[in-house]
Amino acid sequence: MTGTGTSRLRGKRILISGAGVAGPALAHWLTHHGADVTVVEVAPTLRGGGFAVDFRGSAHLGVLKRMGILDELRSLQTHGGAMRCVDAQGREIFTLPAEFAGGEIEVRRADLSRVLYECSKPHAEYIFGDTVTDLNETPRGVRVDFARGASRTVDLVVGADGLHSCIRRIALGPESRFVRHLGHCLAGWEFPNTRGWSPEAEQFNVPGRMASAGADGRDESRAGAFLVFSCPPVTHDWHDAQAHKALIKRAFDGLPWHVPDLLSTLDDARELYFDSISRVSVPSWTAGRFALLGDAAWGVTLGGMGVGTGLVGAYVLAGELAAARGDHHVALPAYEARLRRYAAVWQRGANPGEFLAPSTAARLRLRNAMFRRSLVRRALIASTKSLASNIELPSYTF
Protein backbone atom coordinates (compact mmCIF):
# COMPACT_ATOMS: atom_id res chain seq x y z
CA MET A 1 0.00 0.00 0.00
CA THR A 2 1.38 3.39 -0.94
CA GLY A 3 0.39 6.98 -0.53
CA THR A 4 -0.65 9.65 -3.02
CA GLY A 5 2.42 11.91 -2.97
CA THR A 6 5.64 11.29 -4.89
CA SER A 7 6.74 7.95 -6.36
CA ARG A 8 10.45 8.20 -5.62
CA LEU A 9 10.35 5.24 -3.21
CA ARG A 10 7.99 3.08 -5.24
CA GLY A 11 8.88 -0.59 -4.88
CA LYS A 12 10.93 -0.05 -1.72
CA ARG A 13 9.85 -2.31 1.15
CA ILE A 14 10.44 -0.76 4.57
CA LEU A 15 9.71 -2.29 7.96
CA ILE A 16 9.21 -0.04 11.01
CA SER A 17 9.27 -1.45 14.52
CA GLY A 18 7.10 0.61 16.86
CA ALA A 19 3.61 2.10 16.49
CA GLY A 20 3.92 4.79 19.15
CA VAL A 21 4.64 8.22 17.68
CA ALA A 22 7.76 8.30 15.49
CA GLY A 23 6.86 5.01 13.77
CA PRO A 24 3.45 6.07 12.42
CA ALA A 25 4.83 9.51 11.51
CA LEU A 26 7.57 7.85 9.46
CA ALA A 27 5.01 5.50 7.89
CA HIS A 28 3.02 8.53 6.76
CA TRP A 29 5.98 10.19 5.06
CA LEU A 30 7.40 7.01 3.53
CA THR A 31 4.07 6.06 1.96
CA HIS A 32 3.70 9.66 0.80
CA HIS A 33 6.87 9.07 -1.22
CA GLY A 34 5.58 5.74 -2.57
CA ALA A 35 7.20 3.12 -0.32
CA ASP A 36 5.54 -0.14 0.76
CA VAL A 37 5.56 0.13 4.56
CA THR A 38 4.85 -2.34 7.34
CA VAL A 39 4.70 -1.26 10.98
CA VAL A 40 5.03 -4.00 13.63
CA GLU A 41 4.05 -3.33 17.25
CA VAL A 42 4.50 -5.68 20.20
CA ALA A 43 1.38 -4.39 21.98
CA PRO A 44 -1.94 -5.95 20.90
CA THR A 45 -3.44 -2.53 20.13
CA LEU A 46 -2.42 1.10 20.11
CA ARG A 47 -1.18 2.00 23.55
CA GLY A 48 -3.60 4.12 25.54
CA GLY A 49 -1.40 5.25 28.42
CA GLY A 50 1.40 7.75 28.75
CA PHE A 51 1.52 11.41 29.63
CA ALA A 52 0.70 14.62 27.84
CA VAL A 53 3.26 15.65 25.22
CA ASP A 54 3.92 19.10 23.87
CA PHE A 55 5.20 20.90 20.82
CA ARG A 56 6.94 24.24 20.64
CA GLY A 57 8.82 26.28 18.09
CA SER A 58 8.76 26.57 14.32
CA ALA A 59 10.29 23.16 13.56
CA HIS A 60 7.75 21.16 15.58
CA LEU A 61 4.76 23.15 14.39
CA GLY A 62 6.10 23.22 10.84
CA VAL A 63 6.19 19.42 10.61
CA LEU A 64 2.69 19.10 12.08
CA LYS A 65 1.41 21.59 9.50
CA ARG A 66 3.09 19.75 6.63
CA MET A 67 1.52 16.52 7.82
CA GLY A 68 -1.89 18.21 7.79
CA ILE A 69 -2.65 17.40 11.44
CA LEU A 70 -1.92 20.71 13.16
CA ASP A 71 -5.55 21.84 13.32
CA GLU A 72 -6.72 18.42 14.54
CA LEU A 73 -4.16 18.44 17.35
CA ARG A 74 -5.22 21.95 18.32
CA SER A 75 -8.75 20.61 18.75
CA LEU A 76 -7.42 17.83 21.01
CA GLN A 77 -5.40 20.05 23.34
CA THR A 78 -5.46 19.08 26.99
CA HIS A 79 -5.82 22.70 28.12
CA GLY A 80 -3.69 21.84 31.12
CA GLY A 81 -3.06 24.63 33.55
CA ALA A 82 -0.03 25.69 35.50
CA MET A 83 1.73 23.34 37.90
CA ARG A 84 1.86 24.35 41.55
CA CYS A 85 4.63 22.97 43.73
CA VAL A 86 3.33 22.75 47.30
CA ASP A 87 4.44 21.62 50.74
CA ALA A 88 2.78 18.91 52.84
CA GLN A 89 0.12 21.37 54.01
CA GLY A 90 -0.70 22.47 50.46
CA ARG A 91 1.05 25.84 50.72
CA GLU A 92 2.48 27.08 47.42
CA ILE A 93 6.28 27.03 46.99
CA PHE A 94 6.33 28.11 43.32
CA THR A 95 4.18 27.81 40.21
CA LEU A 96 5.30 26.86 36.72
CA PRO A 97 3.11 28.57 34.09
CA ALA A 98 1.10 26.51 31.62
CA GLU A 99 3.39 27.60 28.78
CA PHE A 100 6.38 26.01 30.53
CA ALA A 101 4.63 22.71 31.21
CA GLY A 102 2.66 22.43 27.98
CA GLY A 103 4.50 24.31 25.25
CA GLU A 104 2.45 25.85 22.43
CA ILE A 105 0.34 22.73 21.90
CA GLU A 106 -0.15 19.97 24.46
CA VAL A 107 -2.05 16.75 23.73
CA ARG A 108 -2.34 13.34 25.29
CA ARG A 109 0.27 10.97 23.95
CA ALA A 110 -2.48 8.44 23.24
CA ASP A 111 -4.39 11.02 21.16
CA LEU A 112 -1.26 11.90 19.20
CA SER A 113 -0.54 8.23 18.55
CA ARG A 114 -4.10 7.66 17.33
CA VAL A 115 -4.01 10.67 14.98
CA LEU A 116 -0.72 9.56 13.46
CA TYR A 117 -1.97 5.99 13.12
CA GLU A 118 -5.17 7.09 11.38
CA CYS A 119 -3.13 9.39 9.13
CA SER A 120 -0.90 6.54 7.94
CA LYS A 121 -3.20 3.49 8.20
CA PRO A 122 -4.87 3.83 4.76
CA HIS A 123 -1.49 3.40 3.08
CA ALA A 124 0.61 1.27 5.48
CA GLU A 125 0.28 -2.26 6.83
CA TYR A 126 0.07 -2.52 10.63
CA ILE A 127 0.80 -5.73 12.55
CA PHE A 128 -0.05 -5.68 16.26
CA GLY A 129 0.88 -8.26 18.89
CA ASP A 130 4.14 -9.29 17.25
CA THR A 131 7.81 -8.36 17.42
CA VAL A 132 11.03 -8.80 15.50
CA THR A 133 13.23 -11.63 16.80
CA ASP A 134 16.08 -11.68 14.29
CA LEU A 135 17.53 -9.69 11.41
CA ASN A 136 19.90 -10.95 8.72
CA GLU A 137 21.24 -8.48 6.16
CA THR A 138 22.09 -9.71 2.67
CA PRO A 139 23.20 -7.86 -0.45
CA ARG A 140 19.56 -7.82 -1.60
CA GLY A 141 17.82 -6.81 1.62
CA VAL A 142 17.12 -7.79 5.22
CA ARG A 143 15.47 -11.06 6.20
CA VAL A 144 13.23 -10.32 9.20
CA ASP A 145 12.03 -13.03 11.57
CA PHE A 146 9.06 -12.47 13.89
CA ALA A 147 7.87 -14.05 17.12
CA ARG A 148 4.54 -15.01 15.54
CA GLY A 149 4.32 -14.07 11.87
CA ALA A 150 6.07 -15.47 8.83
CA SER A 151 9.52 -14.19 7.92
CA ARG A 152 9.85 -11.65 5.13
CA THR A 153 12.57 -9.75 3.28
CA VAL A 154 12.59 -5.95 3.14
CA ASP A 155 14.92 -3.26 1.83
CA LEU A 156 15.27 -1.30 5.08
CA VAL A 157 14.47 -1.74 8.77
CA VAL A 158 13.83 1.22 11.09
CA GLY A 159 13.76 0.95 14.87
CA ALA A 160 11.24 3.48 16.18
CA ASP A 161 10.53 1.28 19.18
CA GLY A 162 11.63 3.47 22.04
CA LEU A 163 14.11 3.37 24.86
CA HIS A 164 14.17 -0.44 25.01
CA SER A 165 14.39 -0.88 21.22
CA CYS A 166 14.54 -4.48 20.02
CA ILE A 167 15.88 -3.36 16.64
CA ARG A 168 18.80 -1.55 18.27
CA ARG A 169 19.55 -4.60 20.42
CA ILE A 170 19.47 -7.04 17.49
CA ALA A 171 21.28 -4.83 14.98
CA LEU A 172 23.81 -3.02 17.19
CA GLY A 173 24.16 -4.81 20.52
CA PRO A 174 22.74 -5.09 24.05
CA GLU A 175 20.83 -2.24 25.66
CA SER A 176 23.48 -1.83 28.35
CA ARG A 177 25.88 -0.44 25.73
CA PHE A 178 23.59 2.43 24.76
CA VAL A 179 21.19 3.21 27.62
CA ARG A 180 22.36 4.89 30.81
CA HIS A 181 20.06 4.81 33.82
CA LEU A 182 19.92 8.30 35.37
CA GLY A 183 18.93 7.24 38.86
CA HIS A 184 15.15 7.70 38.76
CA CYS A 185 12.00 5.92 37.63
CA LEU A 186 8.60 7.34 36.79
CA ALA A 187 5.03 6.12 36.87
CA GLY A 188 1.65 7.44 35.83
CA TRP A 189 -1.95 6.30 35.84
CA GLU A 190 -5.50 7.64 35.67
CA PHE A 191 -8.22 7.39 38.32
CA PRO A 192 -11.71 8.78 39.03
CA ASN A 193 -11.53 12.40 40.14
CA THR A 194 -13.61 12.00 43.30
CA ARG A 195 -11.45 14.43 45.28
CA GLY A 196 -12.00 17.35 42.91
CA TRP A 197 -8.51 17.82 41.49
CA SER A 198 -8.29 20.80 39.13
CA PRO A 199 -6.42 20.93 35.79
CA GLU A 200 -3.82 23.05 37.59
CA ALA A 201 -1.76 20.12 38.81
CA GLU A 202 -0.17 20.07 42.24
CA GLN A 203 3.27 18.62 42.96
CA PHE A 204 4.70 17.54 46.30
CA ASN A 205 8.36 16.70 46.95
CA VAL A 206 10.61 15.15 49.50
CA PRO A 207 14.24 14.41 48.58
CA GLY A 208 14.31 11.78 45.85
CA ARG A 209 10.53 11.54 45.46
CA MET A 210 7.87 13.58 43.72
CA ALA A 211 4.11 12.96 43.58
CA SER A 212 1.72 15.06 41.54
CA ALA A 213 -1.89 14.92 40.43
CA GLY A 214 -4.33 16.97 38.41
CA ALA A 215 -7.63 16.69 36.58
CA ASP A 216 -7.89 15.84 32.89
CA GLY A 217 -8.42 19.20 31.20
CA ARG A 218 -10.90 17.67 28.73
CA ASP A 219 -12.74 15.40 31.18
CA GLU A 220 -12.59 16.63 34.76
CA SER A 221 -14.29 13.48 36.02
CA ARG A 222 -10.88 11.85 35.49
CA ALA A 223 -7.55 12.70 37.08
CA GLY A 224 -4.00 11.53 36.62
CA ALA A 225 -1.16 10.70 39.00
CA PHE A 226 2.45 11.25 38.03
CA LEU A 227 5.25 10.02 40.30
CA VAL A 228 9.04 10.23 40.00
CA PHE A 229 11.43 8.62 42.46
CA SER A 230 15.07 7.69 42.95
CA CYS A 231 15.69 4.02 42.24
CA PRO A 232 18.46 1.67 41.09
CA PRO A 233 18.32 0.13 37.61
CA VAL A 234 15.24 -2.04 37.20
CA THR A 235 16.01 -5.71 36.73
CA HIS A 236 12.53 -7.22 36.41
CA ASP A 237 10.48 -7.58 33.22
CA TRP A 238 9.43 -4.16 31.85
CA HIS A 239 5.96 -5.59 31.17
CA ASP A 240 5.42 -6.82 34.77
CA ALA A 241 2.83 -4.31 36.03
CA GLN A 242 2.47 -5.97 39.43
CA ALA A 243 6.20 -5.66 40.08
CA HIS A 244 6.01 -1.98 39.08
CA LYS A 245 3.12 -1.35 41.47
CA ALA A 246 4.94 -3.01 44.35
CA LEU A 247 8.03 -0.89 43.66
CA ILE A 248 5.95 2.32 43.62
CA LYS A 249 4.21 1.47 46.91
CA ARG A 250 7.53 0.79 48.63
CA ALA A 251 9.03 4.03 47.36
CA PHE A 252 6.14 6.23 48.53
CA ASP A 253 5.00 4.40 51.65
CA GLY A 254 4.52 6.70 54.63
CA LEU A 255 4.65 10.04 52.80
CA PRO A 256 2.20 12.82 53.74
CA TRP A 257 0.15 15.18 51.55
CA HIS A 258 -2.28 13.24 49.28
CA VAL A 259 0.16 10.42 48.59
CA PRO A 260 -1.85 7.75 50.50
CA ASP A 261 -4.97 8.65 48.47
CA LEU A 262 -3.06 8.40 45.20
CA LEU A 263 -1.57 5.03 46.14
CA SER A 264 -5.04 3.75 47.02
CA THR A 265 -6.06 4.16 43.36
CA LEU A 266 -3.06 2.27 41.98
CA ASP A 267 -4.41 -1.30 42.15
CA ASP A 268 -7.50 -0.36 40.14
CA ALA A 269 -5.59 1.56 37.46
CA ARG A 270 -6.65 0.37 34.03
CA GLU A 271 -3.24 1.05 32.57
CA LEU A 272 0.03 1.87 34.33
CA TYR A 273 2.83 3.69 32.55
CA PHE A 274 6.19 2.85 34.11
CA ASP A 275 9.76 3.35 32.95
CA SER A 276 13.24 4.24 34.05
CA ILE A 277 14.54 7.73 33.40
CA SER A 278 17.45 7.05 31.11
CA ARG A 279 19.54 8.60 28.36
CA VAL A 280 20.23 6.87 25.06
CA SER A 281 23.61 7.40 23.44
CA VAL A 282 24.30 5.56 20.16
CA PRO A 283 27.55 6.33 18.28
CA SER A 284 25.79 5.89 14.95
CA TRP A 285 22.05 5.74 14.36
CA THR A 286 22.49 3.81 11.12
CA ALA A 287 24.32 0.70 9.96
CA GLY A 288 23.89 -0.98 6.59
CA ARG A 289 20.17 -1.30 5.97
CA PHE A 290 19.21 -0.35 9.55
CA ALA A 291 18.26 3.01 11.05
CA LEU A 292 17.11 4.19 14.46
CA LEU A 293 14.58 6.96 14.99
CA GLY A 294 13.24 8.84 18.01
CA ASP A 295 13.90 7.54 21.52
CA ALA A 296 15.62 4.42 20.16
CA ALA A 297 18.34 6.71 18.79
CA TRP A 298 18.48 9.81 21.00
CA GLY A 299 15.94 9.47 23.78
CA VAL A 300 15.93 10.97 27.24
CA THR A 301 12.92 9.83 29.26
CA LEU A 302 10.68 12.89 29.76
CA GLY A 303 13.11 14.91 27.64
CA GLY A 304 11.05 18.01 26.99
CA MET A 305 11.30 18.02 23.20
CA GLY A 306 11.75 14.32 22.48
CA VAL A 307 8.37 13.74 20.84
CA GLY A 308 8.62 16.80 18.60
CA THR A 309 12.16 15.87 17.63
CA GLY A 310 10.95 12.37 16.76
CA LEU A 311 8.42 13.83 14.32
CA VAL A 312 11.09 16.09 12.80
CA GLY A 313 13.34 13.04 12.48
CA ALA A 314 10.62 11.02 10.74
CA TYR A 315 10.13 13.81 8.21
CA VAL A 316 13.87 14.10 7.53
CA LEU A 317 14.54 10.34 7.31
CA ALA A 318 11.74 9.82 4.79
CA GLY A 319 12.74 12.93 2.88
CA GLU A 320 16.39 11.92 2.57
CA LEU A 321 15.39 8.45 1.40
CA ALA A 322 13.14 10.01 -1.23
CA ALA A 323 15.84 12.47 -2.29
CA ALA A 324 18.24 9.53 -2.80
CA ARG A 325 15.52 7.43 -4.50
CA GLY A 326 15.86 4.81 -1.78
CA ASP A 327 19.65 4.50 -1.86
CA HIS A 328 20.30 3.87 1.83
CA HIS A 329 24.06 4.34 1.38
CA VAL A 330 23.36 8.01 0.59
CA ALA A 331 20.19 8.68 2.54
CA LEU A 332 21.00 7.31 5.98
CA PRO A 333 24.24 9.27 6.52
CA ALA A 334 22.46 12.41 5.26
CA TYR A 335 19.61 11.86 7.75
CA GLU A 336 22.01 11.49 10.64
CA ALA A 337 24.09 14.49 9.58
CA ARG A 338 21.00 16.73 9.55
CA LEU A 339 19.53 15.52 12.85
CA ARG A 340 22.38 14.66 15.20
CA ARG A 341 23.32 18.17 16.28
CA TYR A 342 19.65 19.16 16.66
CA ALA A 343 18.87 16.16 18.87
CA ALA A 344 22.09 16.47 20.87
CA VAL A 345 21.61 20.10 21.91
CA TRP A 346 18.71 19.37 24.24
CA GLN A 347 19.59 15.74 24.98
CA ARG A 348 23.10 16.32 26.25
CA GLY A 349 23.19 16.64 30.02
CA ALA A 350 19.42 16.49 30.49
CA ASN A 351 18.27 14.71 33.64
CA PRO A 352 14.53 15.24 34.14
CA GLY A 353 14.51 13.00 37.22
CA GLU A 354 16.91 15.21 39.13
CA PHE A 355 14.85 18.27 38.19
CA LEU A 356 11.50 16.74 39.19
CA ALA A 357 12.71 14.81 42.24
CA PRO A 358 16.05 16.24 43.44
CA SER A 359 17.90 13.49 45.23
CA THR A 360 19.05 15.49 48.29
CA ALA A 361 17.51 18.08 50.55
CA ALA A 362 20.10 20.65 49.44
CA ARG A 363 19.30 20.13 45.76
CA LEU A 364 15.58 20.33 46.47
CA ARG A 365 16.02 23.66 48.27
CA LEU A 366 18.14 25.00 45.42
CA ARG A 367 15.59 24.02 42.77
CA ASN A 368 12.75 25.59 44.74
CA ALA A 369 14.71 28.80 45.25
CA MET A 370 15.50 29.03 41.54
CA PHE A 371 11.92 28.58 40.40
CA ARG A 372 10.58 31.15 42.77
CA ARG A 373 12.31 33.67 40.52
CA SER A 374 10.17 34.77 37.57
CA LEU A 375 13.29 35.66 35.57
CA VAL A 376 14.46 32.03 35.69
CA ARG A 377 11.04 30.75 34.61
CA ARG A 378 10.87 33.16 31.65
CA ALA A 379 14.42 32.32 30.57
CA LEU A 380 13.68 28.59 30.54
CA ILE A 381 10.53 29.03 28.46
CA ALA A 382 12.44 31.15 25.93
CA SER A 383 15.37 28.73 25.74
CA THR A 384 13.24 25.61 25.16
CA LYS A 385 11.34 27.32 22.35
CA SER A 386 14.63 28.43 20.79
CA LEU A 387 16.14 24.94 21.01
CA ALA A 388 13.05 23.38 19.43
CA SER A 389 13.46 25.71 16.43
CA ASN A 390 17.20 25.15 16.07
CA ILE A 391 16.89 23.43 12.71
CA GLU A 392 15.74 24.57 9.28
CA LEU A 393 13.30 22.06 7.85
CA PRO A 394 14.36 20.95 4.38
CA SER A 395 11.74 21.08 1.64
CA TYR A 396 11.41 17.60 0.15
CA THR A 397 9.32 18.51 -2.89
CA PHE A 398 10.08 16.58 -6.06
C-alpha positions in Angstrom: 0.0 0.0 0.0 1.4 3.4 -0.9 0.4 7.0 -0.5 -0.7 9.6 -3.0 2.4 11.9 -3.0 5.6 11.3 -4.9 6.7 8.0 -6.4 10.5 8.2 -5.6 10.3 5.2 -3.2 8.0 3.1 -5.2 8.9 -0.6 -4.9 10.9 -0.1 -1.7 9.8 -2.3 1.2 10.4 -0.8 4.6 9.7 -2.3 8.0 9.2 0.0 11.0 9.3 -1.4 14.5 7.1 0.6 16.9 3.6 2.1 16.5 3.9 4.8 19.2 4.6 8.2 17.7 7.8 8.3 15.5 6.9 5.0 13.8 3.4 6.1 12.4 4.8 9.5 11.5 7.6 7.8 9.5 5.0 5.5 7.9 3.0 8.5 6.8 6.0 10.2 5.1 7.4 7.0 3.5 4.1 6.1 2.0 3.7 9.7 0.8 6.9 9.1 -1.2 5.6 5.7 -2.6 7.2 3.1 -0.3 5.5 -0.1 0.8 5.6 0.1 4.6 4.8 -2.3 7.3 4.7 -1.3 11.0 5.0 -4.0 13.6 4.0 -3.3 17.2 4.5 -5.7 20.2 1.4 -4.4 22.0 -1.9 -5.9 20.9 -3.4 -2.5 20.1 -2.4 1.1 20.1 -1.2 2.0 23.6 -3.6 4.1 25.5 -1.4 5.3 28.4 1.4 7.7 28.8 1.5 11.4 29.6 0.7 14.6 27.8 3.3 15.6 25.2 3.9 19.1 23.9 5.2 20.9 20.8 6.9 24.2 20.6 8.8 26.3 18.1 8.8 26.6 14.3 10.3 23.2 13.6 7.8 21.2 15.6 4.8 23.2 14.4 6.1 23.2 10.8 6.2 19.4 10.6 2.7 19.1 12.1 1.4 21.6 9.5 3.1 19.8 6.6 1.5 16.5 7.8 -1.9 18.2 7.8 -2.6 17.4 11.4 -1.9 20.7 13.2 -5.6 21.8 13.3 -6.7 18.4 14.5 -4.2 18.4 17.3 -5.2 22.0 18.3 -8.7 20.6 18.7 -7.4 17.8 21.0 -5.4 20.0 23.3 -5.5 19.1 27.0 -5.8 22.7 28.1 -3.7 21.8 31.1 -3.1 24.6 33.5 0.0 25.7 35.5 1.7 23.3 37.9 1.9 24.3 41.6 4.6 23.0 43.7 3.3 22.7 47.3 4.4 21.6 50.7 2.8 18.9 52.8 0.1 21.4 54.0 -0.7 22.5 50.5 1.1 25.8 50.7 2.5 27.1 47.4 6.3 27.0 47.0 6.3 28.1 43.3 4.2 27.8 40.2 5.3 26.9 36.7 3.1 28.6 34.1 1.1 26.5 31.6 3.4 27.6 28.8 6.4 26.0 30.5 4.6 22.7 31.2 2.7 22.4 28.0 4.5 24.3 25.2 2.5 25.8 22.4 0.3 22.7 21.9 -0.1 20.0 24.5 -2.1 16.8 23.7 -2.3 13.3 25.3 0.3 11.0 24.0 -2.5 8.4 23.2 -4.4 11.0 21.2 -1.3 11.9 19.2 -0.5 8.2 18.5 -4.1 7.7 17.3 -4.0 10.7 15.0 -0.7 9.6 13.5 -2.0 6.0 13.1 -5.2 7.1 11.4 -3.1 9.4 9.1 -0.9 6.5 7.9 -3.2 3.5 8.2 -4.9 3.8 4.8 -1.5 3.4 3.1 0.6 1.3 5.5 0.3 -2.3 6.8 0.1 -2.5 10.6 0.8 -5.7 12.6 -0.1 -5.7 16.3 0.9 -8.3 18.9 4.1 -9.3 17.3 7.8 -8.4 17.4 11.0 -8.8 15.5 13.2 -11.6 16.8 16.1 -11.7 14.3 17.5 -9.7 11.4 19.9 -10.9 8.7 21.2 -8.5 6.2 22.1 -9.7 2.7 23.2 -7.9 -0.5 19.6 -7.8 -1.6 17.8 -6.8 1.6 17.1 -7.8 5.2 15.5 -11.1 6.2 13.2 -10.3 9.2 12.0 -13.0 11.6 9.1 -12.5 13.9 7.9 -14.1 17.1 4.5 -15.0 15.5 4.3 -14.1 11.9 6.1 -15.5 8.8 9.5 -14.2 7.9 9.9 -11.7 5.1 12.6 -9.8 3.3 12.6 -5.9 3.1 14.9 -3.3 1.8 15.3 -1.3 5.1 14.5 -1.7 8.8 13.8 1.2 11.1 13.8 0.9 14.9 11.2 3.5 16.2 10.5 1.3 19.2 11.6 3.5 22.0 14.1 3.4 24.9 14.2 -0.4 25.0 14.4 -0.9 21.2 14.5 -4.5 20.0 15.9 -3.4 16.6 18.8 -1.6 18.3 19.5 -4.6 20.4 19.5 -7.0 17.5 21.3 -4.8 15.0 23.8 -3.0 17.2 24.2 -4.8 20.5 22.7 -5.1 24.0 20.8 -2.2 25.7 23.5 -1.8 28.4 25.9 -0.4 25.7 23.6 2.4 24.8 21.2 3.2 27.6 22.4 4.9 30.8 20.1 4.8 33.8 19.9 8.3 35.4 18.9 7.2 38.9 15.2 7.7 38.8 12.0 5.9 37.6 8.6 7.3 36.8 5.0 6.1 36.9 1.7 7.4 35.8 -2.0 6.3 35.8 -5.5 7.6 35.7 -8.2 7.4 38.3 -11.7 8.8 39.0 -11.5 12.4 40.1 -13.6 12.0 43.3 -11.4 14.4 45.3 -12.0 17.4 42.9 -8.5 17.8 41.5 -8.3 20.8 39.1 -6.4 20.9 35.8 -3.8 23.0 37.6 -1.8 20.1 38.8 -0.2 20.1 42.2 3.3 18.6 43.0 4.7 17.5 46.3 8.4 16.7 46.9 10.6 15.1 49.5 14.2 14.4 48.6 14.3 11.8 45.8 10.5 11.5 45.5 7.9 13.6 43.7 4.1 13.0 43.6 1.7 15.1 41.5 -1.9 14.9 40.4 -4.3 17.0 38.4 -7.6 16.7 36.6 -7.9 15.8 32.9 -8.4 19.2 31.2 -10.9 17.7 28.7 -12.7 15.4 31.2 -12.6 16.6 34.8 -14.3 13.5 36.0 -10.9 11.8 35.5 -7.6 12.7 37.1 -4.0 11.5 36.6 -1.2 10.7 39.0 2.5 11.3 38.0 5.3 10.0 40.3 9.0 10.2 40.0 11.4 8.6 42.5 15.1 7.7 43.0 15.7 4.0 42.2 18.5 1.7 41.1 18.3 0.1 37.6 15.2 -2.0 37.2 16.0 -5.7 36.7 12.5 -7.2 36.4 10.5 -7.6 33.2 9.4 -4.2 31.9 6.0 -5.6 31.2 5.4 -6.8 34.8 2.8 -4.3 36.0 2.5 -6.0 39.4 6.2 -5.7 40.1 6.0 -2.0 39.1 3.1 -1.4 41.5 4.9 -3.0 44.3 8.0 -0.9 43.7 6.0 2.3 43.6 4.2 1.5 46.9 7.5 0.8 48.6 9.0 4.0 47.4 6.1 6.2 48.5 5.0 4.4 51.6 4.5 6.7 54.6 4.6 10.0 52.8 2.2 12.8 53.7 0.1 15.2 51.5 -2.3 13.2 49.3 0.2 10.4 48.6 -1.9 7.7 50.5 -5.0 8.6 48.5 -3.1 8.4 45.2 -1.6 5.0 46.1 -5.0 3.7 47.0 -6.1 4.2 43.4 -3.1 2.3 42.0 -4.4 -1.3 42.2 -7.5 -0.4 40.1 -5.6 1.6 37.5 -6.7 0.4 34.0 -3.2 1.0 32.6 0.0 1.9 34.3 2.8 3.7 32.6 6.2 2.9 34.1 9.8 3.3 32.9 13.2 4.2 34.0 14.5 7.7 33.4 17.5 7.1 31.1 19.5 8.6 28.4 20.2 6.9 25.1 23.6 7.4 23.4 24.3 5.6 20.2 27.6 6.3 18.3 25.8 5.9 14.9 22.1 5.7 14.4 22.5 3.8 11.1 24.3 0.7 10.0 23.9 -1.0 6.6 20.2 -1.3 6.0 19.2 -0.3 9.5 18.3 3.0 11.0 17.1 4.2 14.5 14.6 7.0 15.0 13.2 8.8 18.0 13.9 7.5 21.5 15.6 4.4 20.2 18.3 6.7 18.8 18.5 9.8 21.0 15.9 9.5 23.8 15.9 11.0 27.2 12.9 9.8 29.3 10.7 12.9 29.8 13.1 14.9 27.6 11.0 18.0 27.0 11.3 18.0 23.2 11.8 14.3 22.5 8.4 13.7 20.8 8.6 16.8 18.6 12.2 15.9 17.6 11.0 12.4 16.8 8.4 13.8 14.3 11.1 16.1 12.8 13.3 13.0 12.5 10.6 11.0 10.7 10.1 13.8 8.2 13.9 14.1 7.5 14.5 10.3 7.3 11.7 9.8 4.8 12.7 12.9 2.9 16.4 11.9 2.6 15.4 8.4 1.4 13.1 10.0 -1.2 15.8 12.5 -2.3 18.2 9.5 -2.8 15.5 7.4 -4.5 15.9 4.8 -1.8 19.7 4.5 -1.9 20.3 3.9 1.8 24.1 4.3 1.4 23.4 8.0 0.6 20.2 8.7 2.5 21.0 7.3 6.0 24.2 9.3 6.5 22.5 12.4 5.3 19.6 11.9 7.8 22.0 11.5 10.6 24.1 14.5 9.6 21.0 16.7 9.5 19.5 15.5 12.8 22.4 14.7 15.2 23.3 18.2 16.3 19.7 19.2 16.7 18.9 16.2 18.9 22.1 16.5 20.9 21.6 20.1 21.9 18.7 19.4 24.2 19.6 15.7 25.0 23.1 16.3 26.3 23.2 16.6 30.0 19.4 16.5 30.5 18.3 14.7 33.6 14.5 15.2 34.1 14.5 13.0 37.2 16.9 15.2 39.1 14.9 18.3 38.2 11.5 16.7 39.2 12.7 14.8 42.2 16.0 16.2 43.4 17.9 13.5 45.2 19.0 15.5 48.3 17.5 18.1 50.6 20.1 20.7 49.4 19.3 20.1 45.8 15.6 20.3 46.5 16.0 23.7 48.3 18.1 25.0 45.4 15.6 24.0 42.8 12.8 25.6 44.7 14.7 28.8 45.3 15.5 29.0 41.5 11.9 28.6 40.4 10.6 31.2 42.8 12.3 33.7 40.5 10.2 34.8 37.6 13.3 35.7 35.6 14.5 32.0 35.7 11.0 30.7 34.6 10.9 33.2 31.7 14.4 32.3 30.6 13.7 28.6 30.5 10.5 29.0 28.5 12.4 31.1 25.9 15.4 28.7 25.7 13.2 25.6 25.2 11.3 27.3 22.4 14.6 28.4 20.8 16.1 24.9 21.0 13.0 23.4 19.4 13.5 25.7 16.4 17.2 25.1 16.1 16.9 23.4 12.7 15.7 24.6 9.3 13.3 22.1 7.9 14.4 21.0 4.4 11.7 21.1 1.6 11.4 17.6 0.1 9.3 18.5 -2.9 10.1 16.6 -6.1 
